[in-house]
Structure formats: C-alpha cells, structure tokens
C-alpha cells in the first residue's frame, strides 16, 4: 500500500522468512532513497526560491516548467498558477520573448540588457541558455534575470562625477595657465597688472585646494559608510550648535544676519562631534550665503519617532531654516549630489566648491541618519539632519 515504514513479521517457514526479510530490506532502501530525493528537492526549491535573481525555465513549446519567486514578483505573476502557461500569455515583454526565441534558434547562450517599466524603471541583465537533461538533450530554455539598476545608476553617477571634477579643475587651471603665460612674456613689464594676475591665480589655486580637500573628505566619509568604524561619544547637541554658530558669527555679522538657536540643553546623541559640527556649519554657511543681508536664520532641534526599514525608532532632528530664495521641487532631489547647483550662475558668484551639501549628506549617512530639505520657491528653505538616538553597529566609542 506504499507504507514504507511498515515492517512485516518474519514467519517460521524458511522460504517465506527469506522473502519477508528481502521485502523489509527493500522497503527500507526505497524509504531512504525517497527521503533523500525529497530532501534534495526541498533544498533545491529553497535555494531556487531564495535567489535574488529571477529564474524562468520553459519547454520546447515555450510553456513554463518552473519559475522562482523573484521572477514572479518582477512581472507580478502568480507563481503557483504559472506552470504550463505560454510565456506570451503570462507577461508582455517583447525583448524577453525575442531572447527566448533566439536561444531556441541558435542553441547558444545569449546575454542582453532590457529595461522593464513596471511601476518604476528597472534595468535587467538577461542570461538565456539551452536547458539540457542528464543525457545532454535539449528540453527547453532557462532564463536568469539580474537587477542591475543600482549598478547602472552608480556607473552613471561615476561618469557624471568624473566630468564634473574635470570641469571644476580644468576651468581654474586654464585661467592660471593664461595668466602665467602672460607674465612670462618677455615684453610684459606692468608690475601692477602682474600683481593683479598673481592674486587672481592665487585665488584659483586656493579654490583648487579647497576642492581637493573636500574630495578627500568625501572619500574618508564613504569609507565610514562602507564599514569603517566611526568614533563617537555622547555629546551635548547644544554645545555642537553653539560651536557652529561661533565659527560663523563673524560672517553673519558682516551680513547683519541674526542666528536664533532653540535647543534642549539636556539633549545628547552618540555622534562624532567634529563631523556633525562640520555638517551644521555647512548648512548655516549656505543659509548666510543665499539669504538677503539683515535676515534671520533659525537653528533648532526636534525629538521624534521615524520609520527605519519598517521599524519605528527614536530620532533627533537638527533643523536649519533660512529666508533665502527657496528651492524649486525639480532641484530638491539632486541638491545633495556632488557639484550640483540649483542656480549655477549665482552659486559660482558666491563661491564654494559645490561639495558642501554632498559632504553633509555623507556625514549624516555615516551616522546611519538621513538628510532632507523642505522648501518652496521664494519662501526660504529648511534643511533637516536626522540622527538615531541609539548607537549603531558601525559606531565605536571614542577612546
């Protein structure tokens, strides 16, 4: 009856005793083999389902043999109902259908990138190969999809970064070169103009030096985000904010700006004092730079609860609000990117390396926090630095 755990009693007759023993031994062997096969199948299914890559296997009629959860989620398909259906009826993706047909026709491996528009754009790397059985006979085609959207965006960011750095460095170098070539001209003997040219060249060199310093700071901060230990201590937030204001008080006075501070004196956080102070200084400096003279700048804190990957956690926010021209919504998603300038002509006139907000973002992210901006065109802007109350795994106490 198929119950392989059943054990027959050994009868007294020699012939039947040998037969019964053989049957019992056969049942044990069958049971062990079936359990081994089922365990292997369960392991394979667990691995198949857990893969982040989408996997699809189809037969010679382009009907689904199997697909894993990742593939089903990519195309919003009911995994358990897909078996036996033709791929053309399950999802509309002409590029993928064409690739499957190409593998059938060529009997060769095919690799290609496709773009999937399903909610949001995804870039997928597709590998197609003939599906062979144990005797090396073709049974169909297997497709593996890898989501490389983030990788392609990083590559795009890298290309843009290289282009921006090249531009930011080449512009002052071209200017310096022009002035120096003029100065070494044998016929040039205007001392006053020479001094002017040298001062301009010195300003360009100082700007280049600032860019290089900021790039080195960014590199160090990225290493912290990648796992290097961040040295932290429980620090009074009020003391950090006061230090930041003190560093920029002279600049604020030159513009007749007033910096208002609101902070609970008892508020403290496990942070790196110098890095957080640098982030706050960057924001106050921008507020002074972009606000009209004689304005007010507000520096405050807020304790709240925020969502962190589906879990609620206590956080502290540091807010810097100004009365500047504001930032339109189209620019806000890109403000914290390197060298991004919402108003290029004004930003270059006011100076700066174009890296301050990028450095601020990476400082906050090194503390496992978040940075944001709230603004409307013509109504000023509020920059928010958000830090978790609890010490994170990549943070170690200062010693």
Long-range contacts (C-beta under 8 A, 24 or more apart in sequence): 4-28, 4-30, 4-31, 4-34, 5-31, 52-147, 53-144, 53-145, 53-146, 54-124, 54-143, 54-144, 54-145, 55-142, 55-143, 55-144, 55-145, 56-87, 56-142, 56-143, 56-145, 57-131, 57-140, 57-141, 57-142, 57-143, 58-87, 58-100, 58-131, 58-140, 58-141, 58-142, 58-143, 59-139, 59-140, 60-104, 60-138, 60-139, 60-140, 61-86, 62-86, 62-87, 62-88, 62-100, 62-104, 62-140, 62-141, 63-87, 64-90, 65-131, 65-139, 65-140, 70-145, 71-143, 71-145, 74-116, 74-118, 74-122, 74-124, 74-145, 74-147, 75-118, 76-118, 96-126, 96-143, 99-126, 99-128, 99-143, 100-128, 100-141, 100-143, 102-128, 103-128, 103-129, 103-130, 103-141, 104-141, 107-138, 113-148, 121-149, 122-147, 122-149, 123-147, 123-148, 123-149, 123-152, 124-148, 157-337, 161-338, 161-339, 164-338, 164-339, 164-354, 165-211, 165-215, 165-339, 168-211, 168-339, 168-353, 168-354, 169-208, 169-211, 172-204, 172-205, 172-207, 172-208, 173-204, 173-208, 175-200, 175-201, 175-204, 176-201, 176-204, 176-205, 207-351, 207-353, 210-353, 211-353, 211-355, 214-353, 214-355, 214-356, 214-359, 215-355, 217-359, 218-338, 218-355, 218-358, 218-359, 218-362, 221-275, 221-359, 221-362, 221-363, 221-365, 221-366, 222-362, 224-366, 224-394, 225-362, 225-365, 225-366, 227-394, 228-394, 229-394, 229-395, 229-396, 230-272, 230-366, 230-367, 230-394, 230-395, 230-396, 231-272, 231-395, 231-396, 231-397, 231-398, 231-399, 232-270, 232-271, 232-272, 232-367, 232-391, 232-395, 232-396, 232-397, 232-398, 233-270, 233-271, 233-272, 233-273, 233-397, 233-398, 234-268, 234-269, 234-270, 235-268, 235-269, 235-270, 235-271, 235-273, 235-276, 236-265, 236-267, 236-268, 237-263, 237-264, 237-267, 237-268, 237-269, 237-301, 237-316, 237-318, 238-263, 238-264, 238-265, 238-267, 240-271, 240-273, 240-276, 240-277, 240-280, 241-280, 241-299, 241-301, 241-318, 243-277, 244-277, 244-280, 244-281, 244-284, 244-299, 245-284, 245-299, 247-277, 247-281, 248-281, 248-284, 248-285, 248-288, 251-285, 251-288, 252-288, 252-297, 255-288, 255-291, 255-293, 255-294, 255-295, 256-293, 256-294, 257-288, 257-291, 257-293, 257-294, 257-295, 257-296, 257-297, 258-295, 258-296, 258-297, 259-284, 259-296, 259-297, 259-298, 259-299, 260-296, 260-297, 260-298, 260-299, 261-299, 261-300, 262-298, 262-299, 262-300, 262-301, 263-299, 263-300, 263-301, 264-301, 264-303, 267-301, 267-303, 267-316, 269-316, 269-387, 269-389, 270-390, 270-391, 270-395, 270-397, 271-367, 271-387, 272-366, 272-367, 275-363, 275-366, 275-367, 276-318, 276-363, 276-367, 276-385, 276-387, 278-359, 278-360, 278-363, 279-359, 279-360, 279-363, 279-364, 279-385, 280-318, 280-320, 280-385, 282-356, 282-357, 282-359, 282-360, 283-320, 283-360, 283-383, 283-385, 284-320, 285-356, 286-322, 286-356, 286-357, 286-383, 287-320, 287-321, 287-322, 287-324, 289-350, 289-351, 289-352, 290-322, 290-324, 290-325, 290-346, 290-350, 291-322, 291-323, 291-324, 291-380, 292-323, 292-324, 295-322, 295-323, 295-324, 296-323, 297-321, 297-322, 297-323, 298-322, 306-370, 306-386, 308-388, 313-388, 313-389, 313-390, 314-388, 314-389, 314-390, 315-369, 315-386, 315-387, 315-388, 315-389, 316-386, 316-387, 316-389, 317-384, 317-385, 317-386, 317-387, 318-384, 318-385, 318-387, 319-382, 319-383, 319-384, 319-385, 320-382, 320-383, 321-380, 321-381, 321-382, 321-383, 322-380, 322-381, 322-382, 323-380, 324-380, 324-381, 325-377, 325-378, 325-380, 326-375, 326-376, 326-377, 326-378, 326-379, 326-380, 326-381, 327-373, 327-375, 327-377, 327-381, 328-377, 332-373, 332-375, 335-373, 336-360, 336-361, 336-371, 360-385, 367-392, 367-395, 368-392, 368-394, 368-395
